[in-house]
Amino acid sequence: MAKHTTKMICPKCGAEMNHHADKLVDPVRPEDLRQVNPALGGIVEETHCCPSCGAVESRRAG
């Protein structure tokens, strides 16, 4: 599973966010099919939490 090598920056306060969890999501749009992990049958989405302000954000892995 591909992971981002760059840390996610909080859009609210600018602090470096902590990687919290990975979630498998179903493709919704036709263009999402290119990002499906065939071994898992979905798209891996990373969830991040800001230790400074508590904001939660996500992005697709890879």
VENBEL-V441531 format. One record per pair of residues at least 24 apart in sequence whose ideal C-beta (glycine too) atoms are under 10 Angstrom apart, sorted by the first residue. I is the first residue (numbers start at 1). J is the second residue. D is the distance in whole Angstrom. If there is no record, write none. Layout:
# VENBEL-V441531
[[I/J/D] [I/J/D]]
This chain:
# VENBEL-V441531
[[1/37/6] [1/39/8] [1/40/8] [1/44/6] [1/46/10] [1/61/6] [1/62/8] [2/35/10] [2/37/9] [2/44/8] [2/60/10] [2/61/6] [2/62/4] [3/44/9] [3/46/7] [3/61/6] [3/62/8] [4/46/7] [4/48/10] [4/59/7] [4/60/9] [4/61/7] [4/62/7] [7/48/8] [8/46/8] [8/47/10] [8/48/5] [8/49/10] [8/50/9] [8/57/6] [8/58/9] [8/59/7] [9/48/9] [9/50/9] [9/57/9] [10/48/8] [10/49/9] [10/50/4] [10/51/9] [10/52/7] [10/53/6] [10/54/9] [10/55/5] [10/56/10] [10/57/7] [11/50/9] [11/55/7] [11/57/7] [12/50/7] [12/52/9] [12/53/5] [12/54/9] [12/55/5] [12/57/9] [13/50/6] [13/51/10] [13/52/5] [13/53/4] [13/54/9] [13/55/7] [14/50/9] [14/52/8] [14/53/9] [15/50/5] [15/51/7] [15/52/4] [15/53/7] [15/55/9] [16/48/9] [16/50/8] [16/51/8] [16/52/9] [17/46/10] [17/47/10] [17/48/4] [17/49/6] [17/50/5] [17/51/8] [17/52/9] [17/53/10] [17/55/8] [17/56/9] [17/57/7] [18/47/10] [18/48/6] [18/49/5] [18/50/8] [18/51/6] [19/46/6] [19/47/8] [19/48/6] [19/49/8] [20/46/8] [20/47/5] [20/48/6] [20/49/5] [20/50/10] [20/56/8] [20/57/10] [20/58/9] [21/45/9] [21/46/8] [21/47/5] [21/48/9] [21/49/9] [21/58/9] [22/46/6] [22/47/7] [22/58/10] [22/61/7] [23/47/6] [23/58/8] [23/61/10] [25/58/9] [25/60/8] [32/60/9] [35/60/6] [35/61/9] [35/62/7] [37/61/8] [37/62/9]]
